[in-house]
Amino acid sequence: MFTLAEVASLNDIQPTYRILKPWWDVFMDYLAVVMLMVAIFAGTMQLTKDQVVCLPVLQSTVNSKAQPGTSGKADFTTVETTTGRGEEASMRTVSFGSAPTVTPDVPLSRATSSQYQPTESGQEVKKEQKDSSGRKTNLDFQQYVFINQMCYHLALPWYSKYFPYLVLIHTIILIVSSNFWFKYPKTCSKIEHFVSILGKCFESPWTTKALSETACEDSEENKQRLTGAQSLPKYVSTSSDEGSPSASTPMITKSGFKFSADKPMIEVPSVTILDKKDGEQAKALFEKVRKFRAHVEDSDLIYKLYVGQTVIKTVKFIFILCYTANFVNTISFEHICNPKVEHLIGYTQFECTHNMAYMLKKLLISYISLICVYGFICLYTLFWLFRIPLKEYSFEKVREESSFSDIPDVKNDFAFLLHMVDQYDQLYSKRFGVFLSEVSENKLREISLNHEWTFEKLRQHVSRNAQDKQELHLFMLSGVPDAVFDLTDLDVLKLELIPEAKIPAKISQMTNLQELHLCHCPAKVEQTAFSFLRDHLRCLHVKFTDVAEIPAWVYLLKNLRELYLIGNLNSENNKMIGLESLRELRHLKILHVKSNLTKIPPNITDVAPHLTKLVIHNDGTKLVVLNSLKKMTNVAELELQNCELERIPHAIFSLSNLQELDLKSNSIRTIEEIISFQHLKRLTCLKLWHNKIVNIPSSITHIKNLESLYLSNNKLESLPAAVFSLQKLRCLDVSYNSIALIPGEIGLLQNLQHFHITGNKVDILPKQLFKCVKLRTLSLGQNCITSIPDKVSQLLQLTHLELKGNCLDRLPATLGQCQLLRKSGLVVEDHLFDALPSEVKEVLNQDTSIPFANGI
């Protein structure tokens, strides 16, 4: 027994592949069902009613016809059949004269009356003779049954006997041929996957939203063209002539200010925000469609299999029609049978009748008619298969009717499946095309992004950087949320790992924005947004992996002051950096390039007249060609870091306006060329740290305006007296060398404010050091110092004192007289600080708000 739920569930079952069955396949399926019914009907009739009735052909048929039937001496046969339910006809032979007569069994009284009372009235005798007339065959019932079966197999043509079975076999073959591509393992999985994805795409809320937005855009365009129209329904149109946007129109303009300004657009149903679950499902569908397309477009097995099974059905139709037509005339009601069983029956020839002949002939003609219709449909299918290239599918019509002009054309099995779906309903492919469009996917991401990143959430991520500017950092998003451009007080915007970043016209609201970071983010901008950035942006950071990631509009920002380019470049691609376009950056002051250059691109001189700072950070690649530097006469700051330089480049000596030179992290061993720096009258800062310098030449005295000298992390063993002749020196850093002695000449540096000698081998501090009364920073850590002189109290402006890592036993109590020194600025072991007198510790622990001069 079936439960009610099980029976009800049968009504919910839908054909899985109905969308892939065009009208001809459906029609052929119905024809196959009709042919199957014909086969079953014919087979049933044949099993229940098909039989042959045979009578012997007598040798003296002509003479028998000439004898009168009423002669008293004539032979006659009386045959009477009595039938009934549960009874059998019985026959017996009665002889009159010399010939035997086969007559049915009759009651004894009647037989006796007919044999022994011949003297009855004439009317009764004539009546009896009339009823018993016929041809005598001398055969009994078993012989009739035997001959009927013999003649059924010998006299009937084979087609009359096996017609139902042949029809059944042919029909099953045709049904299997029609559906084989749905069952073959290598195609079945692809078809199931396609049907599953197609159904989800058709029912996805995102499809409805995307198409409805297209309708809204079409109505807006019509509204702008058709002036005087008053009702909104008049504008809704999906025609390709009025609905297709220009290919050059940016996507963001479609969601620009025009829609929000028109009141009729408010009446459109609100579908702009998808449910989070629907949005995630739509994103998953995009990914599935992308993978399915890559998988199916590689082969054309489904197409070949469908063509093959159609060809098989056509050949089958021709074969059936050819041999079946020949047997139409062989099916007849009468047949002559010569069984060659005369020794058993006594007759050589029989005349038989086939009671199913007329029915079989009609069924055969019906079957031939069905086969002809089936065959013509097969021929039409072949015509359709080869009339157009089914291994190519174009979404041109969909592109014209929608705003998704980027829907790609597909090929091979993917194209064939879409052609098949079009025969069912073209709306399926139209909705499916939405998930092939990158524009559609970007719109979905944009809507989901805006739904997730609201103004309030973005406001929580705004922070203040080291420059006390409001900064927003967005990382690994699918796009830039619209609410970002409502943060009108934002100063710095950082976009990192956002491949589909688009900057709309709304950025013009951010009047405070002056700094933009694009980290692996090839952002696209609208024309209005570009105009705003061109006039207002002052600082731009671009980090990239490939040169192509640098947006072209970067080189057109005429008011840009600072440009930072960070990415992988090599000598072959130097010209691809786009530096030749920097000539448009008329106000560029700072250029920072962090890469793997082997030479400075010659075209960098295009910005030389106004460039004041050039920074080149290499990744260890040796910078060989530096001749371009000679033309950059206005450069005030030059940094060549990690460029594997072994000497100071001579091109630097031509930079007459140079004020600061940084050659950090190179391989410089000698600086004998430093004498040439005497021509650089404005040079005030020289950084030669993190190199391999062994000694400082005495010619350093010629750099009379030098105020800062950085020689840390080298291989110096001593400080020459020439260094202390630099009367303007304010900062001296010789940390992490091998210096064992601080010369007494250090007292000559009356302007010295910062002295760093950490990480050396100094054991004694000269008293002259404390004559540098302007010292604010004194770093003496990680040396071998055993005591600190009490004269440290003379350093009244000292704010930072590092003593940690030495061999000190105590600290001088005079530290308390350093008025600006506090515990936070005293770097020393805890036990040494605890050993100080309590009054000194109280002074050092005090907070102070006393301002002091900067000095630098």
Buried (B, 14 or more C-beta within 10 A) or exposed (E): EEEEEEEEEEEEEEEEBEBBBBEBBBBBBEBBEBBBEBBBBBBEBBEEEBBBBBBBBBEEEEEBEEEEEEEEEBBBBBBEEEEEEEEEBEBEEBEBEEEBBBBBEBEEEEBEBBEEEEEEEEEEBEEBBEEBEBBBBBBBEEBBEBBBBBBBEBBBBEBBBEBBEBBBEBBBBBBEBBBBBBEBEEBBEBBEBBBEBBEBBBEBBBBBBBBBBBBBBBBBBBBEEEEEEEEBEEBBBBEBEBBBBEEEEBBBBBBBEBBEEBEBBEEBEEBEEBEEEBBEBBBEBBEBBBEBBEBBBEBBBBBBBBBEBBBBBBEBBBEBBEEBEEBEEEBBEEBEBBBEBEEEBEBBBBBBBBEBBEBBBEBBEBBBEBBBBBBEBBBEBBEBBEEEEBBEBEBEEBBBBBBBBBBBEBBBBBBBBBBBBBBBEEEBBBBBBBBBBBBBBBBBBBBBBBBEBEEEEBEEBBEEEEEEBBBBBBEEBBBBBBBBBBBEEBBBBBBBEBEBBBBBBBBBEBEEBBBBBBBBBBBBBBEBBBEBBBEBBBBBBBBBEEBEBBBEBBBBBEBBBBBBBBBEBEBEBBEBBBBBBBEBBEEBBBBBBBBBBBBBBBBBBBBBEEBBBBBBBBEEBBBEBBEBBBBBBBBBBBBBBBBBBEBBBEBBBBBEBBBBBBBBBBEBEBBEBBBBBBEBBEBBBBBBBBBEBBBBBBBBBBBEBBBBBBBBBBEBBBBBBBBBBBEBBBBBBBBBBEBBBBBBBBBBBEBBBBBBBBBBBBBBBBEBBBBBEBBBBBBBBBBEBEBBBEBBBBBBBBBBBBBBBBEBEEBBEBBBBBBBBBEEBBBBBEEBBEBBEEEBBEBBEEEEEEEEEEEE
